Amino acid sequence: MNGAIRRVGIVLLLLLLGLVAQLSYLQVFHAQALNDNPRNTRRLESRFAKPRGEILSADGQILAKSVPTSDIYKYQREYPTGPLFAQIVGYHSLFRNTGVEASYDADLTGDSRSFDLQNIKGLFTGKDTTGDVVLSLRLGLQYFAAQLLGTQRGSIVLMDTKTGGILAMYSNPSYDPGPMASHDQHVVETTLKALNADHTDVPASYAGLYPAGSTFKVVTAGVGIDTGKVTQATVYPVLRELQLPQTTKTLSNFGHPPEACGGTLAESFRVSCNTTFGQLGLDLGESFVPGMDRFGISSAPPLDVRNPSAVASTGPAEGSFAQNQPQFAYAGIGQGPVAVSPLQMALVAATVADGGVVPTPHVAETIEDTDGAVVRRINPGAWRTAISPDTAAQLTQMMVSVVQNGTGTSARINGVTVAGKTGTAQQDCAPGVTSCAPHAWFIGFAPAEAPRYAVAVIVERGGSLGSEATGGHLAAPLAGKMLAKALGK
């Protein structure tokens, strides 16, 4: 009898130990995973049980706000401007947060350290603590960027050259974030499936990659001058095609048949001569890669948005020159291994404008409490240094000549000196691609003598001009109008 009782006791003890171990695992080691599980209704109820702060444009437009509901989730987000700011503001949904809703979640809920004092006061007053996020983007500029693109696929990025604050950043197509904030799970799932199918929720302005075309010649020239490999007066032969080493192929200039060009580096830059910059890519060799890195190529810009974050641009692999020299020639003209985001190219323009310093891009300007008092300012400073001030000044001269009497004359603004560079980026005609027309690019800044704003424009797949599109004809006028709008012209 005692043996039977002992065996039962041992079994009960083992069961008790197992229960303790399971509870310990769930509460200590697996607690975070359970809390983050989207099927955790308690977590969902707690996320929606109190309001979130507002997200506002720099000029006071409410871009996101919480409104009361009558269901178990007490508050729901509304997005009054719909698709206009969707790819920056993001959404707050049953499944996840994106954009500013994700990156500044703790501020919007009042859970960040900035609100410790307000949270203590809230214990006595019973008032919910939330924070408002005020963006650097302006409603008028964002709307104007969307107007300029119209029905054309593409992106426009406008930034403050000194602070890195984004004033406008719009990509077409966009999407309406409203359905993603629904408390009806079926609506959210259906909407998310549609967004995943056509990728309209992917912000092409900072999460899309494209061949840079001739806008990348700013980087190539900057690296060449800064490393002492060339000067503006360095002379290159007048050619129609450049014979590429290690292959029987050639790199051609623009046109059919290809144009003949060459001469000094400055003249080649003004007319966007491929053979000159293909040769410069070869002349730079392995020094080209670290030079690109200083501009931010191969690193993701530290933009303050999440889900998705900004993507890293690409260039030739370090140490690959000896085995793959043609790729460095193509990189010299922004083709081949080069793939960039519009944000990255806006940063390239801002770098030249700011004397060689790459600013840290950001979309948030201030965090405010419910009374409108600023509790934190977003001022991240410089990201890195790409080139010397002297090199930046020389590039500025070259970019001004492009707009004054080169390929970018359509970006001119009456009474304002604009510095810029055009690009017409060829793309492979891959299976399933509806158009092989080139992407039209322009990057620049103004006023050239005392820069305030930098811009990057890409119109995808030829836009309204199709296969006849060039950066000078299609993207440059949009960039000029965007800069003029920012300058109040």
C-alpha positions in Angstrom: 0.0 0.0 0.0 2.8 2.4 0.9 4.5 1.7 -2.4 1.4 2.5 -4.4 1.0 5.8 -2.5 4.6 6.6 -3.1 4.3 6.0 -6.8 1.2 8.2 -7.0 3.0 10.9 -5.0 5.9 10.8 -7.3 3.6 11.1 -10.4 1.8 14.1 -8.7 5.2 15.7 -7.9 6.4 15.3 -11.5 3.1 16.8 -12.8 3.5 19.7 -10.4 7.1 20.3 -11.4 6.0 20.1 -15.1 3.3 22.6 -14.4 5.7 25.0 -12.7 8.2 24.6 -15.5 5.6 25.3 -18.1 4.3 28.4 -16.3 7.9 29.6 -15.8 8.6 29.2 -19.5 5.4 30.9 -20.6 5.8 33.9 -18.2 9.6 34.3 -18.4 11.0 33.0 -21.6 8.0 33.0 -24.0 6.2 36.0 -22.6 7.3 38.5 -25.3 6.4 36.1 -28.1 2.9 35.6 -26.7 2.5 39.3 -26.1 3.4 40.0 -29.8 1.2 37.2 -31.2 -1.4 38.9 -33.4 -4.0 36.4 -32.1 -3.5 37.6 -28.5 -6.9 39.4 -28.1 -5.8 40.9 -24.7 -2.8 42.5 -26.4 -5.0 43.9 -29.1 -7.6 45.2 -26.6 -4.8 46.9 -24.6 -3.3 48.5 -27.8 -6.7 50.0 -28.8 -8.0 50.7 -25.2 -6.7 54.3 -25.2 -6.2 56.9 -27.9 -2.9 57.6 -29.7 -1.6 61.1 -30.3 -2.0 62.8 -33.6 0.4 62.9 -36.5 0.5 66.4 -38.1 2.2 68.1 -41.0 4.5 71.0 -40.4 1.7 73.4 -41.4 -0.8 71.9 -39.0 -2.8 69.4 -41.1 -3.9 66.3 -39.1 -2.6 63.3 -40.9 -3.6 60.6 -38.4 -5.9 60.7 -35.3 -7.8 58.4 -33.0 -11.6 58.4 -32.9 -13.8 56.6 -30.3 -15.7 53.4 -31.4 -18.5 51.3 -30.0 -16.8 47.9 -30.3 -14.3 46.1 -28.0 -11.5 48.1 -29.5 -12.3 51.5 -28.0 -10.3 53.6 -30.5 -9.7 53.5 -34.2 -7.2 55.5 -36.4 -8.4 57.8 -39.1 -6.3 59.2 -41.9 -7.9 62.4 -43.3 -5.5 62.9 -46.2 -5.8 59.3 -47.5 -3.1 58.3 -50.0 -1.3 61.6 -49.9 0.9 60.8 -46.8 0.2 57.1 -46.5 3.7 55.9 -47.4 5.2 58.1 -44.7 2.6 58.1 -41.9 1.8 54.4 -42.4 -1.1 52.8 -40.5 -2.0 51.4 -37.1 -3.8 48.1 -37.6 -4.9 44.9 -35.9 -1.8 43.1 -37.4 1.0 45.6 -37.3 2.1 49.2 -37.5 4.0 50.8 -40.4 5.7 54.1 -41.2 5.7 56.9 -38.5 3.0 54.9 -36.7 5.6 52.3 -36.1 8.8 54.3 -35.6 7.2 56.8 -33.2 4.8 54.3 -31.5 6.1 54.9 -28.0 5.7 58.7 -28.4 2.2 58.4 -29.8 1.1 56.2 -26.9 2.9 58.4 -24.3 5.1 55.5 -23.3 8.4 57.0 -24.2 10.8 58.4 -21.6 9.9 61.9 -22.8 6.5 61.6 -21.2 7.5 60.2 -17.7 6.4 63.4 -15.9 3.1 63.5 -17.8 2.5 59.9 -16.9 3.0 60.6 -13.2 0.5 63.4 -13.4 -1.9 61.1 -15.2 -2.0 58.8 -12.2 -3.7 61.6 -10.2 -5.8 63.2 -12.9 -6.9 60.0 -14.7 -6.0 61.6 -18.0 -4.5 59.5 -20.8 -1.0 60.6 -21.8 -0.4 60.7 -25.5 2.1 62.5 -27.7 1.7 64.2 -31.1 4.3 63.8 -33.8 4.8 66.9 -36.0 6.4 66.1 -39.3 8.8 68.2 -41.3 6.6 67.6 -44.4 4.3 70.3 -45.6 0.8 69.7 -46.9 1.1 72.2 -49.8 4.5 70.8 -51.0 3.3 67.1 -50.7 0.1 67.9 -52.6 2.2 69.7 -55.3 4.5 66.7 -55.7 1.5 64.5 -56.2 0.1 66.9 -58.8 3.4 67.1 -60.7 3.5 63.3 -61.1 -0.1 63.0 -61.9 -0.8 59.5 -63.3 2.8 58.8 -64.0 4.6 56.2 -61.8 7.5 57.8 -60.0 8.7 59.6 -56.9 9.6 63.1 -55.8 11.8 63.8 -52.7 12.4 67.4 -51.5 14.6 68.0 -48.4 16.1 70.8 -46.4 19.8 70.7 -47.3 21.0 71.9 -43.9 18.8 69.8 -41.6 18.0 66.7 -43.7 14.3 67.3 -42.9 12.0 65.9 -45.6 9.6 68.5 -46.9 7.8 66.4 -49.5 8.2 62.7 -50.3 5.6 61.2 -52.6 5.4 58.1 -54.7 2.8 57.2 -57.3 1.0 54.8 -57.0 0.0 55.2 -53.3 -2.8 53.7 -51.3 -5.6 54.5 -48.8 -4.5 53.5 -45.3 -8.0 53.8 -43.9 -9.2 50.2 -44.5 -6.0 48.9 -42.8 -7.1 50.7 -39.6 -10.5 48.9 -39.7 -11.5 46.7 -36.7 -13.1 44.2 -39.1 -10.4 41.5 -39.5 -11.8 40.4 -42.8 -11.5 44.0 -44.2 -7.9 44.3 -43.0 -6.9 40.9 -44.4 -8.5 41.6 -47.8 -6.9 45.0 -48.0 -3.5 43.7 -47.0 -3.7 40.9 -49.6 -4.4 43.5 -52.3 -1.6 45.7 -51.1 0.9 42.8 -51.1 -0.3 41.9 -54.6 0.4 45.3 -56.3 3.0 46.6 -53.8 1.4 50.0 -53.6 2.1 50.1 -49.8 5.9 49.9 -50.6 7.2 53.5 -50.5 9.2 53.6 -53.8 10.8 56.9 -52.7 12.9 55.2 -50.0 12.2 51.5 -50.3 12.6 51.2 -54.1 15.8 50.7 -56.1 16.4 51.8 -59.6 19.4 52.3 -61.9 20.6 55.8 -61.3 21.7 56.7 -64.9 23.7 59.8 -65.4 22.6 61.4 -62.1 25.3 59.1 -60.6 27.9 61.0 -62.5 27.8 63.5 -59.6 29.1 60.7 -57.4 31.7 59.5 -60.0 33.0 63.0 -60.5 33.0 63.7 -56.8 35.0 60.6 -56.0 37.4 61.4 -58.9 38.1 65.0 -57.9 38.2 64.2 -54.2 40.7 61.4 -54.6 42.9 63.5 -56.8 42.5 61.2 -59.8 41.1 64.0 -62.0 40.4 67.7 -62.1 37.7 69.6 -64.0 40.4 70.3 -66.6 41.4 66.6 -67.2 40.9 65.9 -70.9 39.3 62.7 -72.3 39.2 61.7 -75.9 36.2 62.4 -78.1 34.6 59.0 -78.7 31.3 57.5 -79.7 32.0 54.2 -77.9 34.4 53.1 -75.2 36.0 49.7 -75.6 35.5 47.8 -72.4 38.4 45.7 -71.0 38.0 41.9 -70.5 35.2 41.8 -73.1 34.4 42.5 -76.8 31.6 44.9 -75.8 31.6 48.7 -75.9 29.9 51.4 -73.8 28.1 53.8 -76.0 27.1 57.5 -75.7 23.4 58.6 -75.9 21.7 58.5 -79.3 21.2 56.3 -82.4 23.9 56.4 -83.7 25.8 57.4 -80.5 26.9 61.0 -80.2 30.6 61.8 -80.2 31.7 63.6 -77.0 34.7 64.1 -74.7 37.0 66.9 -73.8 37.4 68.2 -70.3 35.7 66.5 -67.3 33.6 69.6 -66.8 32.5 69.7 -70.4 31.8 66.0 -70.4 29.7 66.5 -67.3 27.7 69.3 -68.9 26.7 67.2 -71.9 26.6 63.9 -69.9 29.2 62.0 -71.9 29.1 58.3 -71.1 32.5 57.4 -72.6 34.3 59.9 -70.3 32.6 58.7 -67.2 32.9 55.1 -68.1 36.6 55.6 -68.4 36.7 57.5 -65.1 35.0 54.5 -63.5 37.8 52.3 -64.8 40.5 54.9 -63.8 39.2 54.9 -60.2 39.3 51.2 -60.0 39.1 49.9 -56.4 39.1 53.5 -55.0 35.6 53.9 -56.5 33.9 51.6 -54.0 35.0 53.4 -50.7 34.3 56.7 -52.5 30.7 55.6 -53.1 30.4 54.4 -49.6 31.2 57.8 -48.3 28.2 59.1 -50.1 26.1 56.4 -48.4 25.9 53.9 -51.3 25.8 50.3 -49.7 24.3 51.7 -46.5 20.7 52.2 -45.7 19.9 55.9 -45.0 18.9 56.3 -41.4 15.4 57.5 -42.2 13.1 57.5 -39.1 10.4 55.2 -40.5 9.9 51.5 -40.1 8.1 48.6 -41.8 9.6 49.0 -44.3 12.8 51.0 -43.5 14.8 52.8 -46.1 16.8 50.4 -48.3 20.5 50.4 -49.0 21.6 51.4 -52.5 24.2 49.2 -54.3 27.3 49.5 -56.3 30.2 47.3 -57.4 31.5 44.8 -54.8 34.6 45.7 -53.0 37.6 43.8 -54.3 35.9 43.0 -57.6 37.7 45.3 -60.0 40.5 43.0 -61.1 38.0 40.3 -62.2 35.1 42.5 -63.4 36.4 45.8 -64.8 33.4 46.5 -67.1 31.1 46.7 -64.2 33.2 49.7 -62.9 32.8 51.4 -66.2 29.0 50.9 -66.1 29.0 52.1 -62.5 30.7 55.3 -63.7 27.5 56.2 -65.6 25.1 54.8 -63.0 24.2 51.6 -64.7 25.3 48.0 -64.2 25.6 47.2 -60.5 24.3 50.6 -59.4 20.8 50.7 -57.9 19.6 53.6 -55.8 16.5 54.9 -54.1 15.2 58.4 -54.9 15.9 59.3 -51.3 19.6 58.3 -51.7 19.9 60.6 -54.8 18.3 63.5 -52.9 20.9 62.9 -50.3 23.6 63.1 -53.0 22.3 66.5 -54.1 22.1 67.7 -50.5 25.6 66.5 -49.9 27.0 68.8 -52.7 24.8 71.6 -51.5 26.0 71.3 -47.9 29.7 71.4 -48.7 30.3 67.6 -48.8 28.4 66.6 -45.6 25.6 64.0 -45.9 22.7 65.0 -43.7 20.6 62.5 -41.8 17.2 62.4 -43.4 14.2 62.6 -41.1 10.5 63.0 -41.4 9.6 64.0 -37.8 10.4 67.5 -36.6 9.1 67.6 -33.0 7.2 65.5 -30.4 4.6 67.5 -28.5 2.3 66.8 -25.5 -1.4 67.2 -25.5 -1.1 70.9 -24.6 1.1 71.5 -27.6 4.3 71.9 -25.7 7.4 70.6 -27.4 8.9 67.7 -25.3 11.5 66.7 -27.9 13.0 68.1 -31.1 14.3 65.7 -33.8 17.7 67.1 -34.9 19.9 64.1 -35.8 22.7 66.2 -37.5 25.1 64.8 -40.1 25.1 61.2 -41.2 28.7 61.2 -42.7 31.1 63.2 -44.8 31.5 62.3 -48.5 33.8 64.9 -50.0 35.7 68.1 -49.1 34.1 71.5 -49.3 36.4 72.4 -52.3 35.2 69.3 -54.2 31.6 70.2 -53.4 32.2 73.7 -54.7 33.6 72.4 -58.0 30.7 70.0 -58.4 28.3 72.9 -57.8 29.9 74.8 -60.6 29.6 71.8 -62.9 25.9 71.2 -61.9 25.1 74.8 -62.5 26.5 74.5 -66.0 24.2 71.6 -66.7 21.1 73.7 -65.9 22.3 76.9 -67.5 23.4 75.5 -70.9 23.6 71.7 -70.7 21.1 68.8 -70.5 19.1 70.3 -67.7 17.9 73.6 -69.0 14.3 72.6 -68.4 14.9 72.9 -64.6 15.8 76.7 -64.8 13.9 79.1 -62.5 13.7 82.8 -63.2 15.8 84.7 -60.8 17.2 81.6 -59.2 20.5 79.7 -59.9 19.7 76.0 -60.0 22.4 73.3 -59.8 21.4 69.9 -61.1 22.1 66.7 -63.1 19.9 64.8 -65.5 19.8 61.1 -65.9 18.2 58.7 -68.4 18.5 55.2 -66.9 18.2 52.2 -69.2 16.6 49.1 -67.8 16.5 45.5 -68.9 13.4 44.3 -70.7 12.7 41.4 -68.4 9.9 38.9 -68.9 6.6 40.3 -67.6 7.8 43.9 -67.7 5.2 46.0 -69.6 7.6 48.7 -70.7 11.3 48.8 -71.4 11.3 52.6 -71.7 14.0 54.3 -69.6 13.6 55.9 -66.2 13.9 59.7 -66.3 15.9 61.3 -63.5 16.9 64.7 -62.2 18.6 65.7 -59.0 19.5 69.2 -57.9 19.4 72.0 -55.4 18.7 75.8 -55.2 19.7 78.5 -54.8 23.1 77.3 -55.9 24.9 80.2 -54.1 23.1 79.6 -50.8 21.4 76.2 -51.0 18.1 75.7 -49.1 16.4 72.8 -50.8 17.5 69.6 -52.6 15.3 67.5 -54.9 15.3 64.2 -56.6 12.7 63.2 -59.3 12.3 59.9 -61.0 9.6 59.2 -63.6 9.5 55.5 -64.2 9.5 53.7 -67.5 9.3 56.9 -69.6 6.2 58.2 -68.1 4.0 60.1 -70.5 6.9 60.2 -73.1 7.4 56.5 -73.3 10.6 55.4 -75.1 11.3 59.0 -76.1 11.8 60.0 -72.4 15.0 61.6 -71.1 15.8 63.1 -67.8 16.2 66.5 -69.3 12.8 66.5 -71.0 10.7 64.7 -68.4 12.1 64.9 -64.9 14.0 68.2 -65.1 10.9 70.4 -65.5 9.2 68.7 -62.6 12.2 69.3 -60.4 12.4 72.9 -61.4 8.8 73.4 -60.5 9.2 71.6 -57.2 12.1 73.8 -56.2 10.3 76.9 -57.4 7.3 76.0 -55.2 9.5 75.5 -52.2 11.2 78.8 -52.8 7.9 80.6 -53.2 8.5 81.4 -56.9 
